Amino acid sequence: MRIVFIGTGEIGLPVLRSLLNSQEHQLVGVVTQPDKPAGRNLRMAAPPIKAAAAGGAFPIFQPARLRDEGAVAEIRALTPDVIVVMAYGQILPRSILEIPRVACLNLHASLLPRHRGAAPIQAGILAGDRESGITVMYMDEGLDTGDVLLQSRLEIAEDETGGSLHDRLAQIAPATLNNALTRLQKGNAPRIPQDSSVATYAPKLEREDGRMDWSDAAALIERKIRAFDPWPGAFTLMRDAAGHERKLKIFSSTVVSAAQGAPGEVVRSDGSIVIAAKDGALSLGEVQLEGKRRMGAAEFLRGHAAPLRVE
C-alpha cells in the first residue's frame, strides 16, 4: 500500500524507519512540523522525523497549518492508501482524513480510551497504572476518539520513568502498525468503538507542571518525579541556611512512611534529604541544584549546611 507518514516527535522514529525499510509497502511522503529554534543559541533545528527521512525518494512537507489548502493538495496528490499518524502535534482536519483510499490511522501511546490527549505516557505513570501500550485507531475529528483497530500492551515497571516508558512504547509501535496494515490488506481489520464513559484525559504538560506540591501524598509525588523525567522535569525551590533560594531538580526518590513533619519540611538531612509530605515523606536520590551538576543527595548535602527548607 502507498503510505504517507505524519509525525514530529522522537517516539515516531522507529515507525518511520520501519516504513522506510518495508518490503511490503511504499512510503510516498512524510509530513512533519516546521523547523524551530532550539538550544541556548536558538538555532533553527529540524524535527527528528525530518532528519530521519532526509534523502528518501519522496517529498517531505512542513506546513505551518495542515488544514491550509496548499498542504491538503500536496498530500492528496500523493494518492495514499493509508495515512499513518504518530505524535504529530496537530489535530487532522476532515479534508485530510478523507484523502486515503483505505484508512487514516493514529498510533497513540496509551490503551484508549484511557489517557486521551497530549501526555498519555506521563499520565499512565502518574495514575499508578499497571500497564500501558500502543493503540492503533481509525482517526476521526475528535481528540483520540476514533474506533480502535488493535492494541499492543506492556507492563509498567515499578521504577518506570517517562523516558523509559516512551522508549519501550516506541519499540513496540512498528510491529503493532505492521499487524494493523496486514489486517487492513486482508480485509479483516476490526473497528471497535471506544467507551467514552470511561475515558480519561492527559492534557499537554508545561514546564511549571514539574513543580512538586508537598501537600500531595508522598506516593503521588514519587510517581510524579518518575513520570516527569525527562519532561517537564520534577523540581522544588530550596532555601539554604543563608536564605538563598534556587531551583532543585529531582530525578529519583523513595517513599519513607515513618518520617514525620509538616509538608515541605526537611525532616532529616544527615546524609540524605528527607522531605515531609502528606501521608509520609520522600528521601531524595539524585538531584541537581540550579547552576550545578547532577549528584546524589549525600554529595549535595556535603556542600550545603543545614537547615534546609523547600517551598
N, C-alpha and C positions, 0 to 999 in steps of 0.2 A: 504494500500500500504506500501511497505518497503521503508523507507526513511533514507537517510544519510544527516545529517546537517553539513554544513561547515560555520564556523564563528569565530570571535575573540572578537569584541567589545561588550560593555555592551548593546547597542541597540538591539542586537540579543537575549538577555536573556529571555524576555517574549515569543518569538517564540520557543526557546528551551524548556522552561518549558511547553508550550502548547503541544509540541510533546511528551515530557516525560509523560504527563498525558493523552494523546489521547487514546480514546477507539476505534477509527476508523482506526488508522494507527500504524505501528510498527517502532519505531526508532531503526535502526540496527547498527548505527555507528555515531561518531562525529569526525570531523576534525577541528583542530584549530592551531594557531601558536605555536612555541616552547616557553617554559618558558624564561623570560628575566629578567635581573637585574632591580630593581625598588627601589625607595625611596632613602633617603640620604645615607643609608648603602649599596645600590646596591645589596641587597639580591635577589636571584632568586625568581621570583613570577610567578605563573601560570596565564594564561589569564582567564578572568571572565567565559568564556564558559567552560573551562576545570573544573574549580571549581564547577560550577553548574551541570555538567554532571557526576561528580565523583560518583561512587557507582552504576551506572546503569549497566544493564545486556547487555552491548555492548562495543566494543573497542573504545578507544579514541586515535586518531593518531595526532602527532605533527610534520609533516615533515618540514624540512627547505625549501624545494622546492617541490611544489605539482606536478611538471612535472617530477620528478625523477621516474624511472621505478618502484622502490620499492613501492612508495606511490600510484602510479596508480594501481599496482597489488593488494595492500591491499584494496583499495576501490572497485575494480572490484570484488573481492572475496565476497563482501557483497551482491552482486546482487540486487542493489536498483532499485525500480521502479521509484523513484523520488529523485533527489538531490536538496536540498534547501540551498541556499547560502545567508548570510546576514552579511555585514561588515567583510569580511574575511581579506582583505589586499593584496591579490594576484589575478592576472587575471588567470582564469582557462584555461589550455591548451585543445586543441581538444581531446586529449587522455582521459581526464576526462569528457568532455561534451558528449562524445559518449557512456559513460557507462550506464546511467539509461535507463530502458525499456520505460518509458513514457516521461519524460522531465527533464531538468535541469533548475531550476527556481532561479531567483535572486530577493530579496526584496530590492528595492532601495528607499532611503529616500527623494524622490522628485517626482514631476509629470513630468516624462520623456516625451519628450526629453529635458525638461528644467533641467539644472544643472546636467549634466552627470559628473562623476568623484568622487573624494575622499571626498569633503567637501560640499555636497549639502545642508545641514541644515544651515550652516553659509551663504552660497551663497543666499539662499532664503530671509533671513532677510536683508542682505546687499543690495539686489536688490529692496527692498521695496515691495516684492510680497505680495499679499493679501491672498494667500492660499498655502499650501504645501500638502504633502500626501505620501502614500506608493504606489509604482508601483511594481507589480509582472510582471516580463518579462521572456521570454524564452531566455536563455543565448546563445550567440554566442561568437566568438573570439574577438569581438570589445570591446571598453570601453563603457559599458551600451548602446549598440546599438541594442539589440535584440527586437523582436516583443513583444508588450505589451499584457498580458493576461487580467489584470484588474488593476484598481486604486481605492484607498480609499483617500478621500480628507478631509482636515480640514482647518479652517481659522487660519491665523497667527494673534495673538493678537498685539495690538499697543505697549505693553510693553514686547513682547516676547524676550526671550534670547535664545542663542544657546542651553543652558542646558534645558530650559523648553520645547522648541520645540523637542529636542531629546527625552525627556521622554514621551511627548504626542504621538509622532510618534511610539515609541517603544510599547506603549499600544494598538494602533490600528493594529499593524502588525499581531498578531496571528489570529484575526478574518479575516483579509484580506487574509492571507495564507489559512486558512480553506476554505474560499469561493473558492479560486483558486483550491485547491485539490478536492473539491466536483465537480467542473465543469470538471476537468480532468477525474474523475471517471465516470461521466455521459456521457462523450464524447462530451460535448457541450462547451468546452473552446475555446474562440476566439483567433485569432492571428492577432493583429493589428500592421502593420508596423509603425515604428516611422518616422516622417518627419524630416530628418536630416538637412533640410534647416533652421529650426528654433531652432536647438539645441544650448544650451549654456553649458559652461564647468566650473567646480568648482575644480580647482587643489588642491592638498594637501597643507595644511597650515603649515607654520613653525613658531617658536616662534617669530621671528623678524617681521612677518606679523602683530603682535599686536601693533607695534609702530604707534601712531597716527601722521598723517601728517596734520598740522593745516592749510595748504593751501587748503585742501579739503573743500567742502561745509559743513556747520555746520550740516545739516540734515544727510549727509552721515556719518560723524564722529559719530553722535549719534547712527546710525544703526550699525556701526562697534563695538561700545562699547557693545551693546546688543548681536550682533552676536558672538563676540569673548569671551563671558562669558559662560563656564569657559575656553575654549581653543580657541586660544592660549593666551588669556588674553590681554585686552587693556592696554597700558601704554604710558607714555611720560617721558621725562627726565626733572626734575625740578631743577632749580638752586636757592638757597636761598640767603638772603642778605649777607651771609658770603662767597658766591662763591662756596659753596658745591653743587655738582651735584649728584642726586640719582634718581633711577627709581621710578616713581609714578604709581602704578596700579590704573585703573579707572574702577569702577563697574557699575556706573549709571550716567546719565547726562540728562539735559533738554536743548532744543534749546532756546536761548534767542535772538530774532531777533533784538531787539532795541540796543543791545550793539555795540560799535564801537571800532576799534583798528586794528593794524596790526596783521596778522595771527600769533598766538602763544603768543601774548601779554596778560598778566593777567590784564584785564581792571577793575576789581573790586575784592577786597578781604576783604571787611568789613562784615564778617560773611558768605561769600560764595566765591567760586573760580570760576570766570567767565573768560573764555579764548576765545579770539577772533579767528575766523576762517573766511573762505570765506563765504560771504552772511550770516553774523550773528555771533553768539558766543554760547558757551556752558557753562552752570552752572553745575559744577560737583556735584554729590551726594555723594556716598560712595567712598572712596579712601583708598589706603594703601601704605605708603612710605616704600621703601626697608628697611627691618630690623625691621619694626614696625607692629602693629596690624591694622586691618581694622577699619575705623572710618568714621563718617560724615565729610563733608567739614568744617563746623563751628568748630568742635572739633580740626580738623587738624590745622586750622589757629591760634587757641589759642596758639599753641606751635611753630609757625613759623612766624617770623616777616616779614613784607613787606620791600622792594619789592620782588616779586617772579617772576621767568621767566621760561618758558618751551621751550624745543627745540625738 
